[in-house]
Every structure is written in structure tokens, then in C-alpha cells.
Amino acid sequence: MRRINKTFGAVQALIDVDFKLQPGEILGLVGDNSAGKSTLMKILTGAYQRDSGDVLVAGKGTDFRSPHESREVGIEMIYQDFALCGNMDVGQNIFLGRWPRRGLFVDRKKMYSDAGEVLQRLKVDVNSVYQKVESLSGGRQQSVAIARAISFEPKVIILDEPTANLSVMATERLLETMLELKKHNVAQVIISHRLQDIFAVGDRVMVLKRGRHVGERDVSQSTQEEVLRLIVQGDAEEKTQAK
Amino acid sequence: MNAPTETAGSGAGTGRRRFEMRLSVAQRGILVAIAIFAVMFMAYAWKQPGPLTANIVNTASNKGALLALVAMAQTLPVLVGGLDLSVGAIFVLANCLASTVVVGNPVSTTFGILAVLLVGLLCGTINGAIIVYGRLQPLIVTLAMGAVYFGISLALRPQPGGSVNFELADFMTNSTLAVPHSAILLLLVVLFIWIPYRRSVLGRAAYAIGSAEQAAYMSGVPIERAKILAFALSGLLAAIGGLLLTAITYSGAAKLSIANDYTLNSIGAVVIGGTSLFGGVGSAIGSIFGAFVMRTVGDLLIVFDINPVLQPLFVGIVLLVAVCMGSLRVLRIKNKLDLYR
């Protein structure tokens, strides 16, 4: 993504932000509240439209009009609020928007058996694929959302605050899953306030502040304190230095 | 999250539980509506003088089927989280049009029927397109479009009158071996419109939209097409109702009271049938029985010798009771915060 700009009314949410992601890389995207992290990622998936700038996927310019289109080239996003349909069951939610078909119709048998397999593969602790999502706890809803994102072999996964609602055990499982995906050359972006998670699995950290890209560090050559300083004090000078 | 005990309904012994899970809110709603209808109809059959002849059943079926079709038409917009105030007007428009074009030899009658159905489909599609592309509230769009459709009906038929192919009309309203043809019509609509729709991708999408529109959008559900289709099919179903009305009355009439009456009663029938007005939960099959419940109230008043003037009062009470039964689930909710979702 090159020189992305986005305004919401009078608010300049993103100012000339550059963003790069390599295959198999785990990038931590950090910054204070309202720094523009989610906005940047929603522009990548096409949920928001950028005001200016370019989005290139594998070197090719793209112009996603909706999350539907970005998903087709293998970009998945797990939203902070999960984006699940509460009164539909787990199986239907995993296949939300791409239910398996037989002719014109939804192939329900295949949908539920495939959903069962996906959950088993990811060892998600859900009683039944027929269970309504709204009857699950927050952490399990999250598992369903993650299961949905990674069950279709995407190339890029964006996780928006994935660990905010998870227990310590569940967080560890998620981080393991991320490393597993990395082995399969899936690029991942993790938006998080928990630097320890990013330092546990990430390769690179990118810091946004008030819509600007203020710094970038390799995880192996940096410390949490340094990144924290960037988040809090980072300014435009910091950006030129980082480059 | 680690050490999963039982995963994804694949283990043994989940059969019963699965059955319970699958008996969804909507299915319970249908069962409640069927139960109410069965009780009411038995009371009617027991109390009415003389034996229950095929004729009586047939008349009841014809009356019920009219509202049932309009109620099914109402169900689809409600499922995507809107209300359609134009179903009654489309129903009347189809009636007025049918009393003009569904006449003459079998060929012209056939084309007449197709024309009526197409007009219904078109009306619904226009509703849907305005709602989707204008990003407007279904309620206000259909209020306005309902007035437009009613205006067209009046222009078509300023005075009640017209005619219809009598053979077709009689065939639609008679019964064979005590099975009313109008009931068969309902069955056919369920088999060839509702069930395929429900199983289709866009039908499933309609439920997802009613459940959580934003989540559905983020997940790449084809929101716009699904909404337009829901309203388009609604128009088609209302038009089928209009055709049946023409067959029953042998004529067309643009009466505002009919349009309004059917629109409002359709909402009642939808609710009795277990469909949530918030969208995402429900079934057109429930609406059919909801419609029959509302219609049987009137018949019950007659056999119990209650002043028919009181009919609206009793319909209102039945509606309230049915809605209260629907909200009984509140008593079983364990987490109080869920009430405010």
C-alpha cells in the first residue's frame, strides 16, 4: 500500500501511509487509540474506500470495492467485533458468504460436515456446529471467527485485536496457530495493544500515530520499551530516521 | 479452548442434542401457530351446526389462503429486517389487473396470469431496488410505493367490476376429494417458491442480513442482491394472492380498506407464525398458519354467536396472546443482559 490517505469528514484518519507485507511474515501493527490501524486494514480489505494512494497485491494494482472482492484474492480479516451472525449457527457462520453449493442451492450436509472438520482441525471447543453463535462465550465466538478466516487457505490474514477477549491459554493457542500458518507462508498482520504477543511471534512492528507512519522495527533488533516509546512519542522525524 | 471434550457434533450420542438444537426458534414458532390453529379449528368444527362438509372446509381454506399468501409475501421483507407496507396494495393491484387480463380463451388467460405475476414481481423489484440503491428505510419506501400501486389500481379499475375466466376461477376455488385447491396452491407455493428460496444462497443471505447486516457485509454476503430478491419475491407472492382473490370474487375492486386490512393482518400473521420482526428468524410456513389463525377467529365468533362487530377486538386479543407466547422465551433466558440485545 502506497501513500494511503483517508479522511472521515474533518478527521484525517490516514496521512500518506506506506505499508508493506511479505509472504510468511507476521507484522505487528501498533499505535494508540485512533491511530488509524483498523482503518488502514479496512482499506486493504475494501471495507473502506481510500481517498488516494495505491494498493498493490503481488505487484498488481487493485481496487477492492467490498470485502467480498479482497477475500477472493485471499485476504481475510478477523474483525474486532468478530462480524458473526448471532442467531445463525456455527456451521453457517463459518461459511458465511460462501456457503457450499449444489447447483443453485446451499449444500447443507456438506456445509455442516466441512464445518465440523474445520473445527476439529483447529481444535475449537464448540459443542455442535448447530449451536447458535450468540449462545457462545466471547472467546468461543472468537474461535469461530478465526476458524472461519483460516479455513479457506488465505494468503493474508489480518487479525484486529485478536487477543483482547482471550484467556491466557486461548491466547497461547492462537499464537501457536499463527506460527503454524507462518510455516505455510501465510502473511499475517496482527493489530494489538499487547506488545508481548507481538514480540512473541512477530517479525516486524509498524507504528502508527494519529494517522501517520512513525516508525518500524525488526522484532529481533528491538525491545518493547523502544516500540512503546515510538507509540507514545513518535513524530514525523522518527519516520525519516526509521527509513 | 484446549482439551476439547466434544467437537462439532461429530461424536456419538449427539443425536438427541442435535435434534433439540435444530428445532430452532422459527420451528417452535411454526409449531405454536399450528397448535393454536388446530385448537381453534377443532372448536369451530365441534361447535358449528351440522357435519363438517367439504364445502365448509373449502370456504375456510379459500379465505385463509388469501391472507396466507399476503402473509408469506410479508415474511420475506421481515426476514431481512424490514416491513413491507405495500403488500396489500400489490395484492389489490394484481386483483384489478387480473380482472382485466385473465379472461378469454385458455391462451389469453395464460398470458394474463403471467402478466399479473410479472407485474407483482416488478412491483417488488422496484421496492427492493429503491430500498437498496436509495439506502432508504423499507418502511417508508413501501408506504410510498404502496400508495403508488394503489393509485395504479384505481386508475385500472375506478369502479369495482371486470371479469375473469370462470373455468379457471372455479378450478382455483373448488376442492377435490375434500382437499381445497387453494390449500394445494399454498402447498405448491411452499414447494416451488419458498423452499427453493430458503435453500438458495440468496435466501440464506437474507437470514444473515436480518441477523447482522454489517457482519454479513464484512463476510462478503451479497447483501444488495439478496434484499432485492426478497422484496421481488414478496411482490410475486402478493400477486398470486391477488389472482386467488380475483378467482374468488370473479371481479376486481380497488378498495383502500382491502389493501390496508391485508397489509396489517399480514404483519399479525407473520408474528403469530413465529417470525421475528427484528429479522433473521422465521419462516413463511409459520406465516401460513398465522394467517389461518387470524381468519379462524372470525369463523369462531360466528359459530359461538358473538356479534361479528366484535371481530376486530377478538383478532386483536388473539394477536396479543400469540405475541406474548412468543416472548415466553424471555423467562428461559439465563443471562439478563441478553434481553437488551
Chai-1 contact restraints between the chains, C-beta under 6 A:
chainA,res_idxA,chainB,res_idxB,connection_type,confidence,min_distance_angstrom,max_distance_angstrom,comment,restraint_id
A,P67,B,M218,contact,1.0,0.0,6.0,A-B,restraint_1
A,P67,B,G220,contact,1.0,0.0,6.0,A-B,restraint_2
A,H68,B,G220,contact,1.0,0.0,6.0,A-B,restraint_3
A,R71,B,G220,contact,1.0,0.0,6.0,A-B,restraint_4
A,A83,B,A215,contact,1.0,0.0,6.0,A-B,restraint_5
A,A83,B,M218,contact,1.0,0.0,6.0,A-B,restraint_6
A,L84,B,A215,contact,1.0,0.0,6.0,A-B,restraint_7
A,C85,B,A208,contact,1.0,0.0,6.0,A-B,restraint_8
A,C85,B,S211,contact,1.0,0.0,6.0,A-B,restraint_9
A,C85,B,A212,contact,1.0,0.0,6.0,A-B,restraint_10
A,C85,B,A215,contact,1.0,0.0,6.0,A-B,restraint_11
A,N87,B,S211,contact,1.0,0.0,6.0,A-B,restraint_12
A,N87,B,G280,contact,1.0,0.0,6.0,A-B,restraint_13
A,N87,B,V281,contact,1.0,0.0,6.0,A-B,restraint_14
A,M88,B,S211,contact,1.0,0.0,6.0,A-B,restraint_15
A,L96,B,S219,contact,1.0,0.0,6.0,A-B,restraint_16
A,G97,B,S219,contact,1.0,0.0,6.0,A-B,restraint_17
A,G97,B,G220,contact,1.0,0.0,6.0,A-B,restraint_18
A,G97,B,V221,contact,1.0,0.0,6.0,A-B,restraint_19
A,W99,B,V201,contact,1.0,0.0,6.0,A-B,restraint_20
A,W99,B,R204,contact,1.0,0.0,6.0,A-B,restraint_21
A,L104,B,S200,contact,1.0,0.0,6.0,A-B,restraint_22
A,F105,B,R199,contact,1.0,0.0,6.0,A-B,restraint_23
A,F105,B,S200,contact,1.0,0.0,6.0,A-B,restraint_24
A,V106,B,R199,contact,1.0,0.0,6.0,A-B,restraint_25
A,V106,B,V201,contact,1.0,0.0,6.0,A-B,restraint_26
A,V106,B,R204,contact,1.0,0.0,6.0,A-B,restraint_27
A,G116,B,A8,contact,1.0,0.0,6.0,A-B,restraint_28
A,G116,B,G9,contact,1.0,0.0,6.0,A-B,restraint_29
A,G116,B,S10,contact,1.0,0.0,6.0,A-B,restraint_30
A,L119,B,T7,contact,1.0,0.0,6.0,A-B,restraint_31
A,L119,B,A8,contact,1.0,0.0,6.0,A-B,restraint_32
A,Q120,B,T7,contact,1.0,0.0,6.0,A-B,restraint_33
A,Q120,B,A8,contact,1.0,0.0,6.0,A-B,restraint_34
A,K123,B,P4,contact,1.0,0.0,6.0,A-B,restraint_35
A,D125,B,M1,contact,1.0,0.0,6.0,A-B,restraint_36
A,D125,B,P4,contact,1.0,0.0,6.0,A-B,restraint_37
A,S128,B,G9,contact,1.0,0.0,6.0,A-B,restraint_38
A,S128,B,M21,contact,1.0,0.0,6.0,A-B,restraint_39
A,V129,B,A8,contact,1.0,0.0,6.0,A-B,restraint_40
A,V129,B,G9,contact,1.0,0.0,6.0,A-B,restraint_41
A,Y130,B,R18,contact,1.0,0.0,6.0,A-B,restraint_42
A,Y130,B,M21,contact,1.0,0.0,6.0,A-B,restraint_43
A,Y130,B,R22,contact,1.0,0.0,6.0,A-B,restraint_44
A,M169,B,N2,contact,1.0,0.0,6.0,A-B,restraint_45
A,A170,B,M1,contact,1.0,0.0,6.0,A-B,restraint_46
A,R173,B,M1,contact,1.0,0.0,6.0,A-B,restraint_47
